[in-house]
Amino acid sequence: MTNNILNYLNNLPQELSVVILSFLPISELRGAIPVAITVYRFSILKSFFLSVLGNFLFVPPFIFFLNYLNSYFMKFRWYNKFFTWWFNRVKTKSENIQKLEFWGLVIFVCIPLPMTGAWSGCVASYLLGMKPIKSIISIFLGILIAGTIVTIATVSLTQAIKLF
């Protein structure tokens, strides 16, 4: 899947490709950092910064407008079907978040697994009725921690592969 996305982004500047890759809900920074470090050979800091930037760009507008967008688009069958499924998936995972609220959302976003990134964090905060500013800050912290985890894992694996 990532290769298909990279093929579409091939004609863009590499930095923009990393930002877009980290913006997408399918890859977020979990896919962008390894690509930036291993494919584009960016420095660790450049990879981290571009990926965090791209992953965070949508968060404030998405948090502030999710209620309005969701209400409007629920009229469309394809949207209603997908987002009802996604909201239900996030809601089942967000019960633990509800107990810890701010820090629970940080932990939820920072775990580098499918369905736990910034996009799902926005949905979880929306479903839990968290205040927008509190949500944005906790999601940003989660993105920073996830970025650190993914960067360390990518660099470690890259170095381990070089040993063999």
Helices and strands as residue ranges (DSSP letters): H 2-9, H 14-23, H 28-34, I 35-39, H 44-57, H 59-73, H 77-93, H 95-100, H 102-110, H 118-128, H 132-163
